[in-house]
């Protein structure tokens, strides 16, 4: 929508014939943000080849667990000069790879890769709320192209070269948002959530720095900014999952009622695997996993976090 408002011609691919028809005929997406009119510059299609034909910028907005499959289907259809831009915020469970690593593995190095991340609820962006995010790429020219193409009116995009930090920050914050939601769901207030966010940032920093991220990124929009939004915002799907768990609902019941993916559910497993492999201490991640997959009660998990051995404060 932002790209079309900025004057670009946009082709939107969807697997759903219902979504394609709804966008082209009613100018709304019947499944998501169905109260917001989609600009005429957006044309939907169910044909991936048609969507990618001569596209100069290709925005990958699938859930992270579908990224490999989608990139594999896209790869032979990409224009030689196409820039691949990912807004997926997750880590592949089986391999522990970030989206940029999957893209390199599937499409090779012929296409510049940019990850677009930061504190941005889609509904608020579409409604025109001032929003700032980051375009991260090792290819500075590609990052600046994305910055220029998508910065429009309410949306301001900064650039950086730290793909690792941007991807790790955008992924792990969803796990922390589930934990923040669990805390709120138990009835605890702002003190508890603030402590959770702060220690969550320490965990994100620990893992990201281990993977080669820059500290400035983790203190910026793609790190702290996105973490605060996802842990506190009422539109956060991951926080919602945590809140409902804290109120006593089962994960299966919560997921059945979601119309969009809460990335943190799967990402929690991937992050734990990465941390265990690296020998990193990530207690919040461990407790979220225990609640999601081991049947541990939310109250027991929060109590265990608060009763950990006393120590000096340190992000490492």
ZAFIGU-588804 format. One line per 10 residues: number of its first residue (from 1); their letters; for each residue x, y negated, z negated of C-alpha. Coordinates in Angstrom, 3 decimals, decimal comma, m for minus. Layout:
! ZAFIGU-588804
NUM> A> X Y Z; ...
This chain:
! ZAFIGU-588804
1> XXXXXXXXXX> 0,000 0,000 0,000; 2,817 m2,425 m0,887; 4,657 m1,616 2,360; 1,495 m2,252 4,391; 0,802 m5,507 2,540; 4,354 m6,556 3,425; 3,545 m6,056 7,109; 4,904 m2,575 7,812; 3,088 0,144 9,723; 2,624 3,089 7,354
11> XXXXXXXXXX> 1,702 6,680 8,094; 0,702 8,618 4,990; 0,849 12,423 5,069; m1,430 14,494 2,842; m2,212 18,200 2,692; m5,798 17,303 1,828; m8,177 16,768 4,761; m10,533 15,068 2,300; m7,903 12,462 1,369; m6,964 11,858 5,011
21> XXXXXXXXXX> m10,602 11,333 5,988; m11,325 9,120 2,973; m8,388 6,801 3,693; m9,016 6,507 7,435; m12,781 6,125 7,224; m13,549 4,502 3,846; m10,157 2,805 3,221; m9,905 4,352 m0,251; m8,189 7,455 m1,590; m11,060 9,518 m2,955
31> XXXXXXXXXX> m8,798 11,336 m5,439; m6,501 8,615 m6,747; m7,116 4,901 m7,431; m10,475 5,241 m5,709; m11,560 1,716 m6,657; m8,724 0,008 m4,767; m8,979 m0,778 m1,055; m6,130 0,539 1,101; m4,805 m1,901 3,748; m5,513 m1,279 7,419
41> XXXXXXXXXX> m1,768 m0,868 7,989; m1,936 2,565 6,343; m3,015 5,456 8,572; m3,363 8,892 6,983; m2,614 12,169 8,739; m2,490 15,856 7,936; 0,240 16,424 10,536; 3,740 16,101 9,078; 5,334 15,781 12,506; 3,012 12,892 13,340
51> XXXXXXXXXX> 3,748 11,198 10,013; 7,525 11,373 10,486; 7,720 10,503 14,196; 10,227 7,618 14,583; 9,845 6,722 10,893; 12,781 4,611 9,716; 11,997 4,901 5,993; 10,508 8,105 4,558; 9,042 7,918 1,057; 8,898 11,263 m0,764
61> XXXXXXXXXX> 6,125 11,055 m3,374; 5,434 14,721 m4,086; 5,703 16,150 m7,618; 9,296 17,210 m8,252; 8,469 20,927 m8,244; 7,284 20,551 m4,630; 10,260 18,436 m3,498; 12,375 21,291 m2,108; 9,504 22,766 m0,118; 8,513 19,363 1,278
71> XXXXXXXXXX> 12,089 18,332 2,113; 12,627 21,662 3,879; 9,552 21,049 6,032; 10,586 17,438 6,677; 14,236 18,025 7,522; 13,988 19,072 11,206; 11,437 16,316 11,882; 13,400 13,354 10,519; 14,580 10,623 12,859; 18,385 10,451 12,987
81> XXXXXXXXXX> 18,443 7,011 11,347; 15,773 7,696 8,723; 16,392 6,714 5,096; 14,937 9,212 2,600; 13,474 7,466 m0,466; 12,363 9,505 m3,474; 9,930 8,348 m6,155; 9,693 11,837 m7,708; 10,692 11,831 m11,384; 11,727 15,332 m12,339
91> XXXXXXXXXX> 14,403 18,037 m12,311; 14,135 21,417 m10,593; 13,686 24,068 m13,290; 15,434 26,950 m11,545; 18,582 25,091 m10,497; 18,684 22,085 m12,834; 19,185 19,891 m9,771; 17,991 16,337 m9,385; 16,006 15,296 m6,295; 19,069 13,690 m4,678
101> XXXXXXXXXX> 20,971 16,964 m5,040; 18,100 18,928 m3,508; 17,880 16,442 m0,634; 21,603 16,740 0,066; 21,361 20,526 m0,015; 18,337 20,653 2,303; 18,866 17,752 4,716; 22,663 17,437 4,552; 24,506 14,124 4,449; 23,174 12,712 7,718
111> XXXXXXXXXX> 20,441 10,688 6,016; 20,967 7,970 3,425; 19,187 8,756 0,143; 17,611 6,197 m2,191; 15,813 6,854 m5,466; 13,160 4,304 m6,415; 12,409 4,247 m10,126; 11,509 2,066 m13,083; 8,563 1,030 m15,277; 5,650 1,076 m12,839
121> XXXXXXXXXX> 2,166 2,485 m13,235; 0,735 2,845 m9,715; m2,614 1,341 m10,680; m1,009 m1,851 m11,988; 1,244 m2,209 m8,936; m1,774 m1,804 m6,652; m3,724 m4,378 m8,677; m0,957 m6,949 m8,333; 0,576 m6,912 m11,825; 4,174 m8,247 m11,827
131> XXXXXXXXXX> 6,473 m5,213 m11,718; 10,259 m4,722 m11,502; 11,947 m1,477 m10,453; 15,303 m0,225 m9,113; 16,464 1,161 m5,752; 19,545 3,278 m6,427; 21,818 4,649 m3,719; 25,453 5,363 m3,004; 24,745 3,714 0,344; 24,491 0,017 m0,474
141> XXXXXXXXXX> 23,019 m0,876 2,926; 20,224 1,684 2,472; 19,422 0,385 m1,008; 19,217 m3,163 0,322; 16,972 m2,062 3,191; 14,547 m0,484 0,714; 14,783 m3,564 m1,501; 13,871 m5,783 1,433; 11,102 m3,553 2,808; 9,249 m2,981 m0,463
151> XXXXXXXXXX> 9,809 m6,171 m2,472; 6,604 m8,109 m1,919; 4,642 m10,562 m4,064; 4,202 m8,768 m7,408; 6,846 m6,065 m6,823; 10,501 m7,026 m7,391; 13,222 m4,478 m6,631; 16,802 m4,549 m7,897; 19,587 m2,344 m6,501; 22,323 m0,273 m8,068
161> XXXXXXXXXX> 24,691 2,533 m7,052; 23,959 4,823 m10,015; 21,706 7,518 m8,571; 22,510 9,902 m11,449; 21,506 7,506 m14,212; 18,401 6,367 m12,361; 17,208 9,935 m11,759; 18,030 11,252 m15,237; 16,407 8,243 m16,914; 13,274 8,573 m14,794
171> XXXXXXXXXX> 12,997 12,299 m15,463; 13,825 12,752 m19,138; 11,680 9,815 m20,268; 8,626 11,947 m19,403; 9,696 14,514 m21,999; 10,092 11,743 m24,564; 6,645 10,400 m23,646; 5,092 13,755 m24,498; 6,845 13,585 m27,878; 5,637 10,000 m28,415
181> XXXXXXXXXX> 2,109 11,093 m27,566; 2,341 14,011 m30,002; 3,387 11,583 m32,735; 0,487 9,240 m31,993; m1,925 12,161 m31,660; m1,142 13,181 m35,218; m2,268 9,729 m36,311; 1,138 8,213 m36,953; 1,625 4,532 m36,098; 4,064 2,159 m34,452
191> XXXXXXXXXX> 6,953 2,852 m36,841; 6,980 6,505 m35,842; 6,686 5,854 m32,099; 9,437 3,210 m32,213; 11,767 5,663 m33,955; 10,898 8,329 m31,378; 11,632 5,976 m28,460; 14,957 4,898 m29,931; 16,178 8,417 m30,627; 14,758 9,513 m27,295
201> XXXXXXXXXX> 16,953 6,943 m25,572; 19,938 8,413 m27,424; 19,093 11,850 m26,010; 18,648 10,521 m22,487; 21,966 8,689 m22,768; 23,735 11,802 m24,045; 22,629 13,883 m21,063; 22,950 11,153 m18,441; 26,476 10,199 m19,481; 27,426 13,872 m19,395
211> XXXXXXXXXX> 26,204 13,962 m15,790; 28,178 10,833 m14,870; 25,647 8,011 m15,329; 26,524 4,413 m16,145; 25,514 2,940 m19,489; 24,156 m0,221 m17,822; 21,593 1,840 m15,904; 20,338 3,506 m19,075; 19,876 0,122 m20,757; 18,067 m1,239 m17,701
221> XXXXXXXXXX> 14,779 m0,782 m15,847; 15,267 2,873 m14,894; 16,339 3,818 m18,424; 15,016 1,851 m21,379; 12,360 0,039 m19,330; 10,740 3,172 m17,972; 11,041 4,925 m21,337; 9,185 2,159 m23,198; 6,407 2,027 m20,611; 5,833 5,776 m20,475
231> XXXXXXXXXX> 5,957 6,227 m24,240; 3,545 3,388 m25,038; 1,328 2,737 m22,009; m2,278 3,881 m21,966; m1,932 4,938 m18,312; 0,881 7,386 m19,077; m0,120 10,950 m18,199; 2,753 12,421 m20,200; 1,872 10,438 m23,322; m1,750 11,558 m22,849
241> XXXXXXXXXX> m0,668 15,210 m22,785; 1,249 14,713 m26,034; m1,630 12,885 m27,712; m4,073 15,640 m26,858; m1,656 18,289 m28,135; m1,366 16,291 m31,361; m5,157 16,329 m31,660; m5,161 20,117 m31,460; m6,062 20,858 m27,836; m4,229 23,621 m25,962
251> XXXXXXXXXX> m1,868 22,857 m23,097; m3,912 24,960 m20,653; m7,054 23,042 m21,528; m5,304 19,668 m21,129; m3,705 20,547 m17,787; m6,999 21,852 m16,424; m8,508 18,403 m16,878; m5,676 16,443 m15,212; m6,126 15,130 m11,667; m2,420 14,228 m11,375
261> XXXXXXXXXX> 0,792 15,961 m12,418; 2,350 15,230 m15,812; 5,987 15,754 m14,792; 7,275 16,068 m18,360; 5,656 19,476 m18,850; 7,952 21,161 m16,331; 10,846 18,765 m16,799; 11,083 19,680 m20,489; 12,173 23,195 m19,539; 14,674 21,938 m16,975
271> XXXXXXXXXX> 16,201 19,421 m19,406; 16,547 22,038 m22,144; 18,359 24,336 m19,726; 20,739 21,541 m18,732; 21,392 20,577 m22,352; 21,960 24,176 m23,455; 24,313 24,779 m20,537; 26,318 21,672 m21,460; 26,202 22,330 m25,192; 24,414 19,038 m25,865
281> XXXXXXXXXX> 22,277 18,330 m28,914; 18,782 17,228 m27,805; 16,453 17,869 m30,759; 13,393 16,020 m29,394; 13,602 17,959 m26,136; 13,925 21,204 m28,103; 10,844 20,465 m30,201; 8,750 19,484 m27,160; 9,713 22,782 m25,535; 8,835 24,687 m28,685
291> XXXXXXXXXX> 5,358 23,137 m28,715; 4,752 23,570 m24,972; 6,111 27,081 m24,547; 6,690 28,772 m27,916; 3,410 28,100 m29,695; 4,891 25,818 m32,343; 2,435 23,407 m33,936; 2,861 19,709 m33,224; 2,869 18,853 m36,915; 5,599 21,397 m37,624
301> XXXXXXXXXX> 7,693 20,025 m34,753; 7,443 16,422 m35,988; 8,200 17,453 m39,591; 11,273 19,340 m38,385; 12,540 16,282 m36,514; 12,142 14,130 m39,622; 13,880 16,652 m41,876; 17,041 17,031 m39,799; 20,351 16,462 m41,664; 21,139 12,803 m42,394
311> XXXXXX> 23,939 11,329 m40,289; 25,384 8,147 m38,837; 23,488 6,480 m36,008; 25,201 7,071 m32,705; 24,001 7,436 m29,097; 26,575 10,196 m28,454
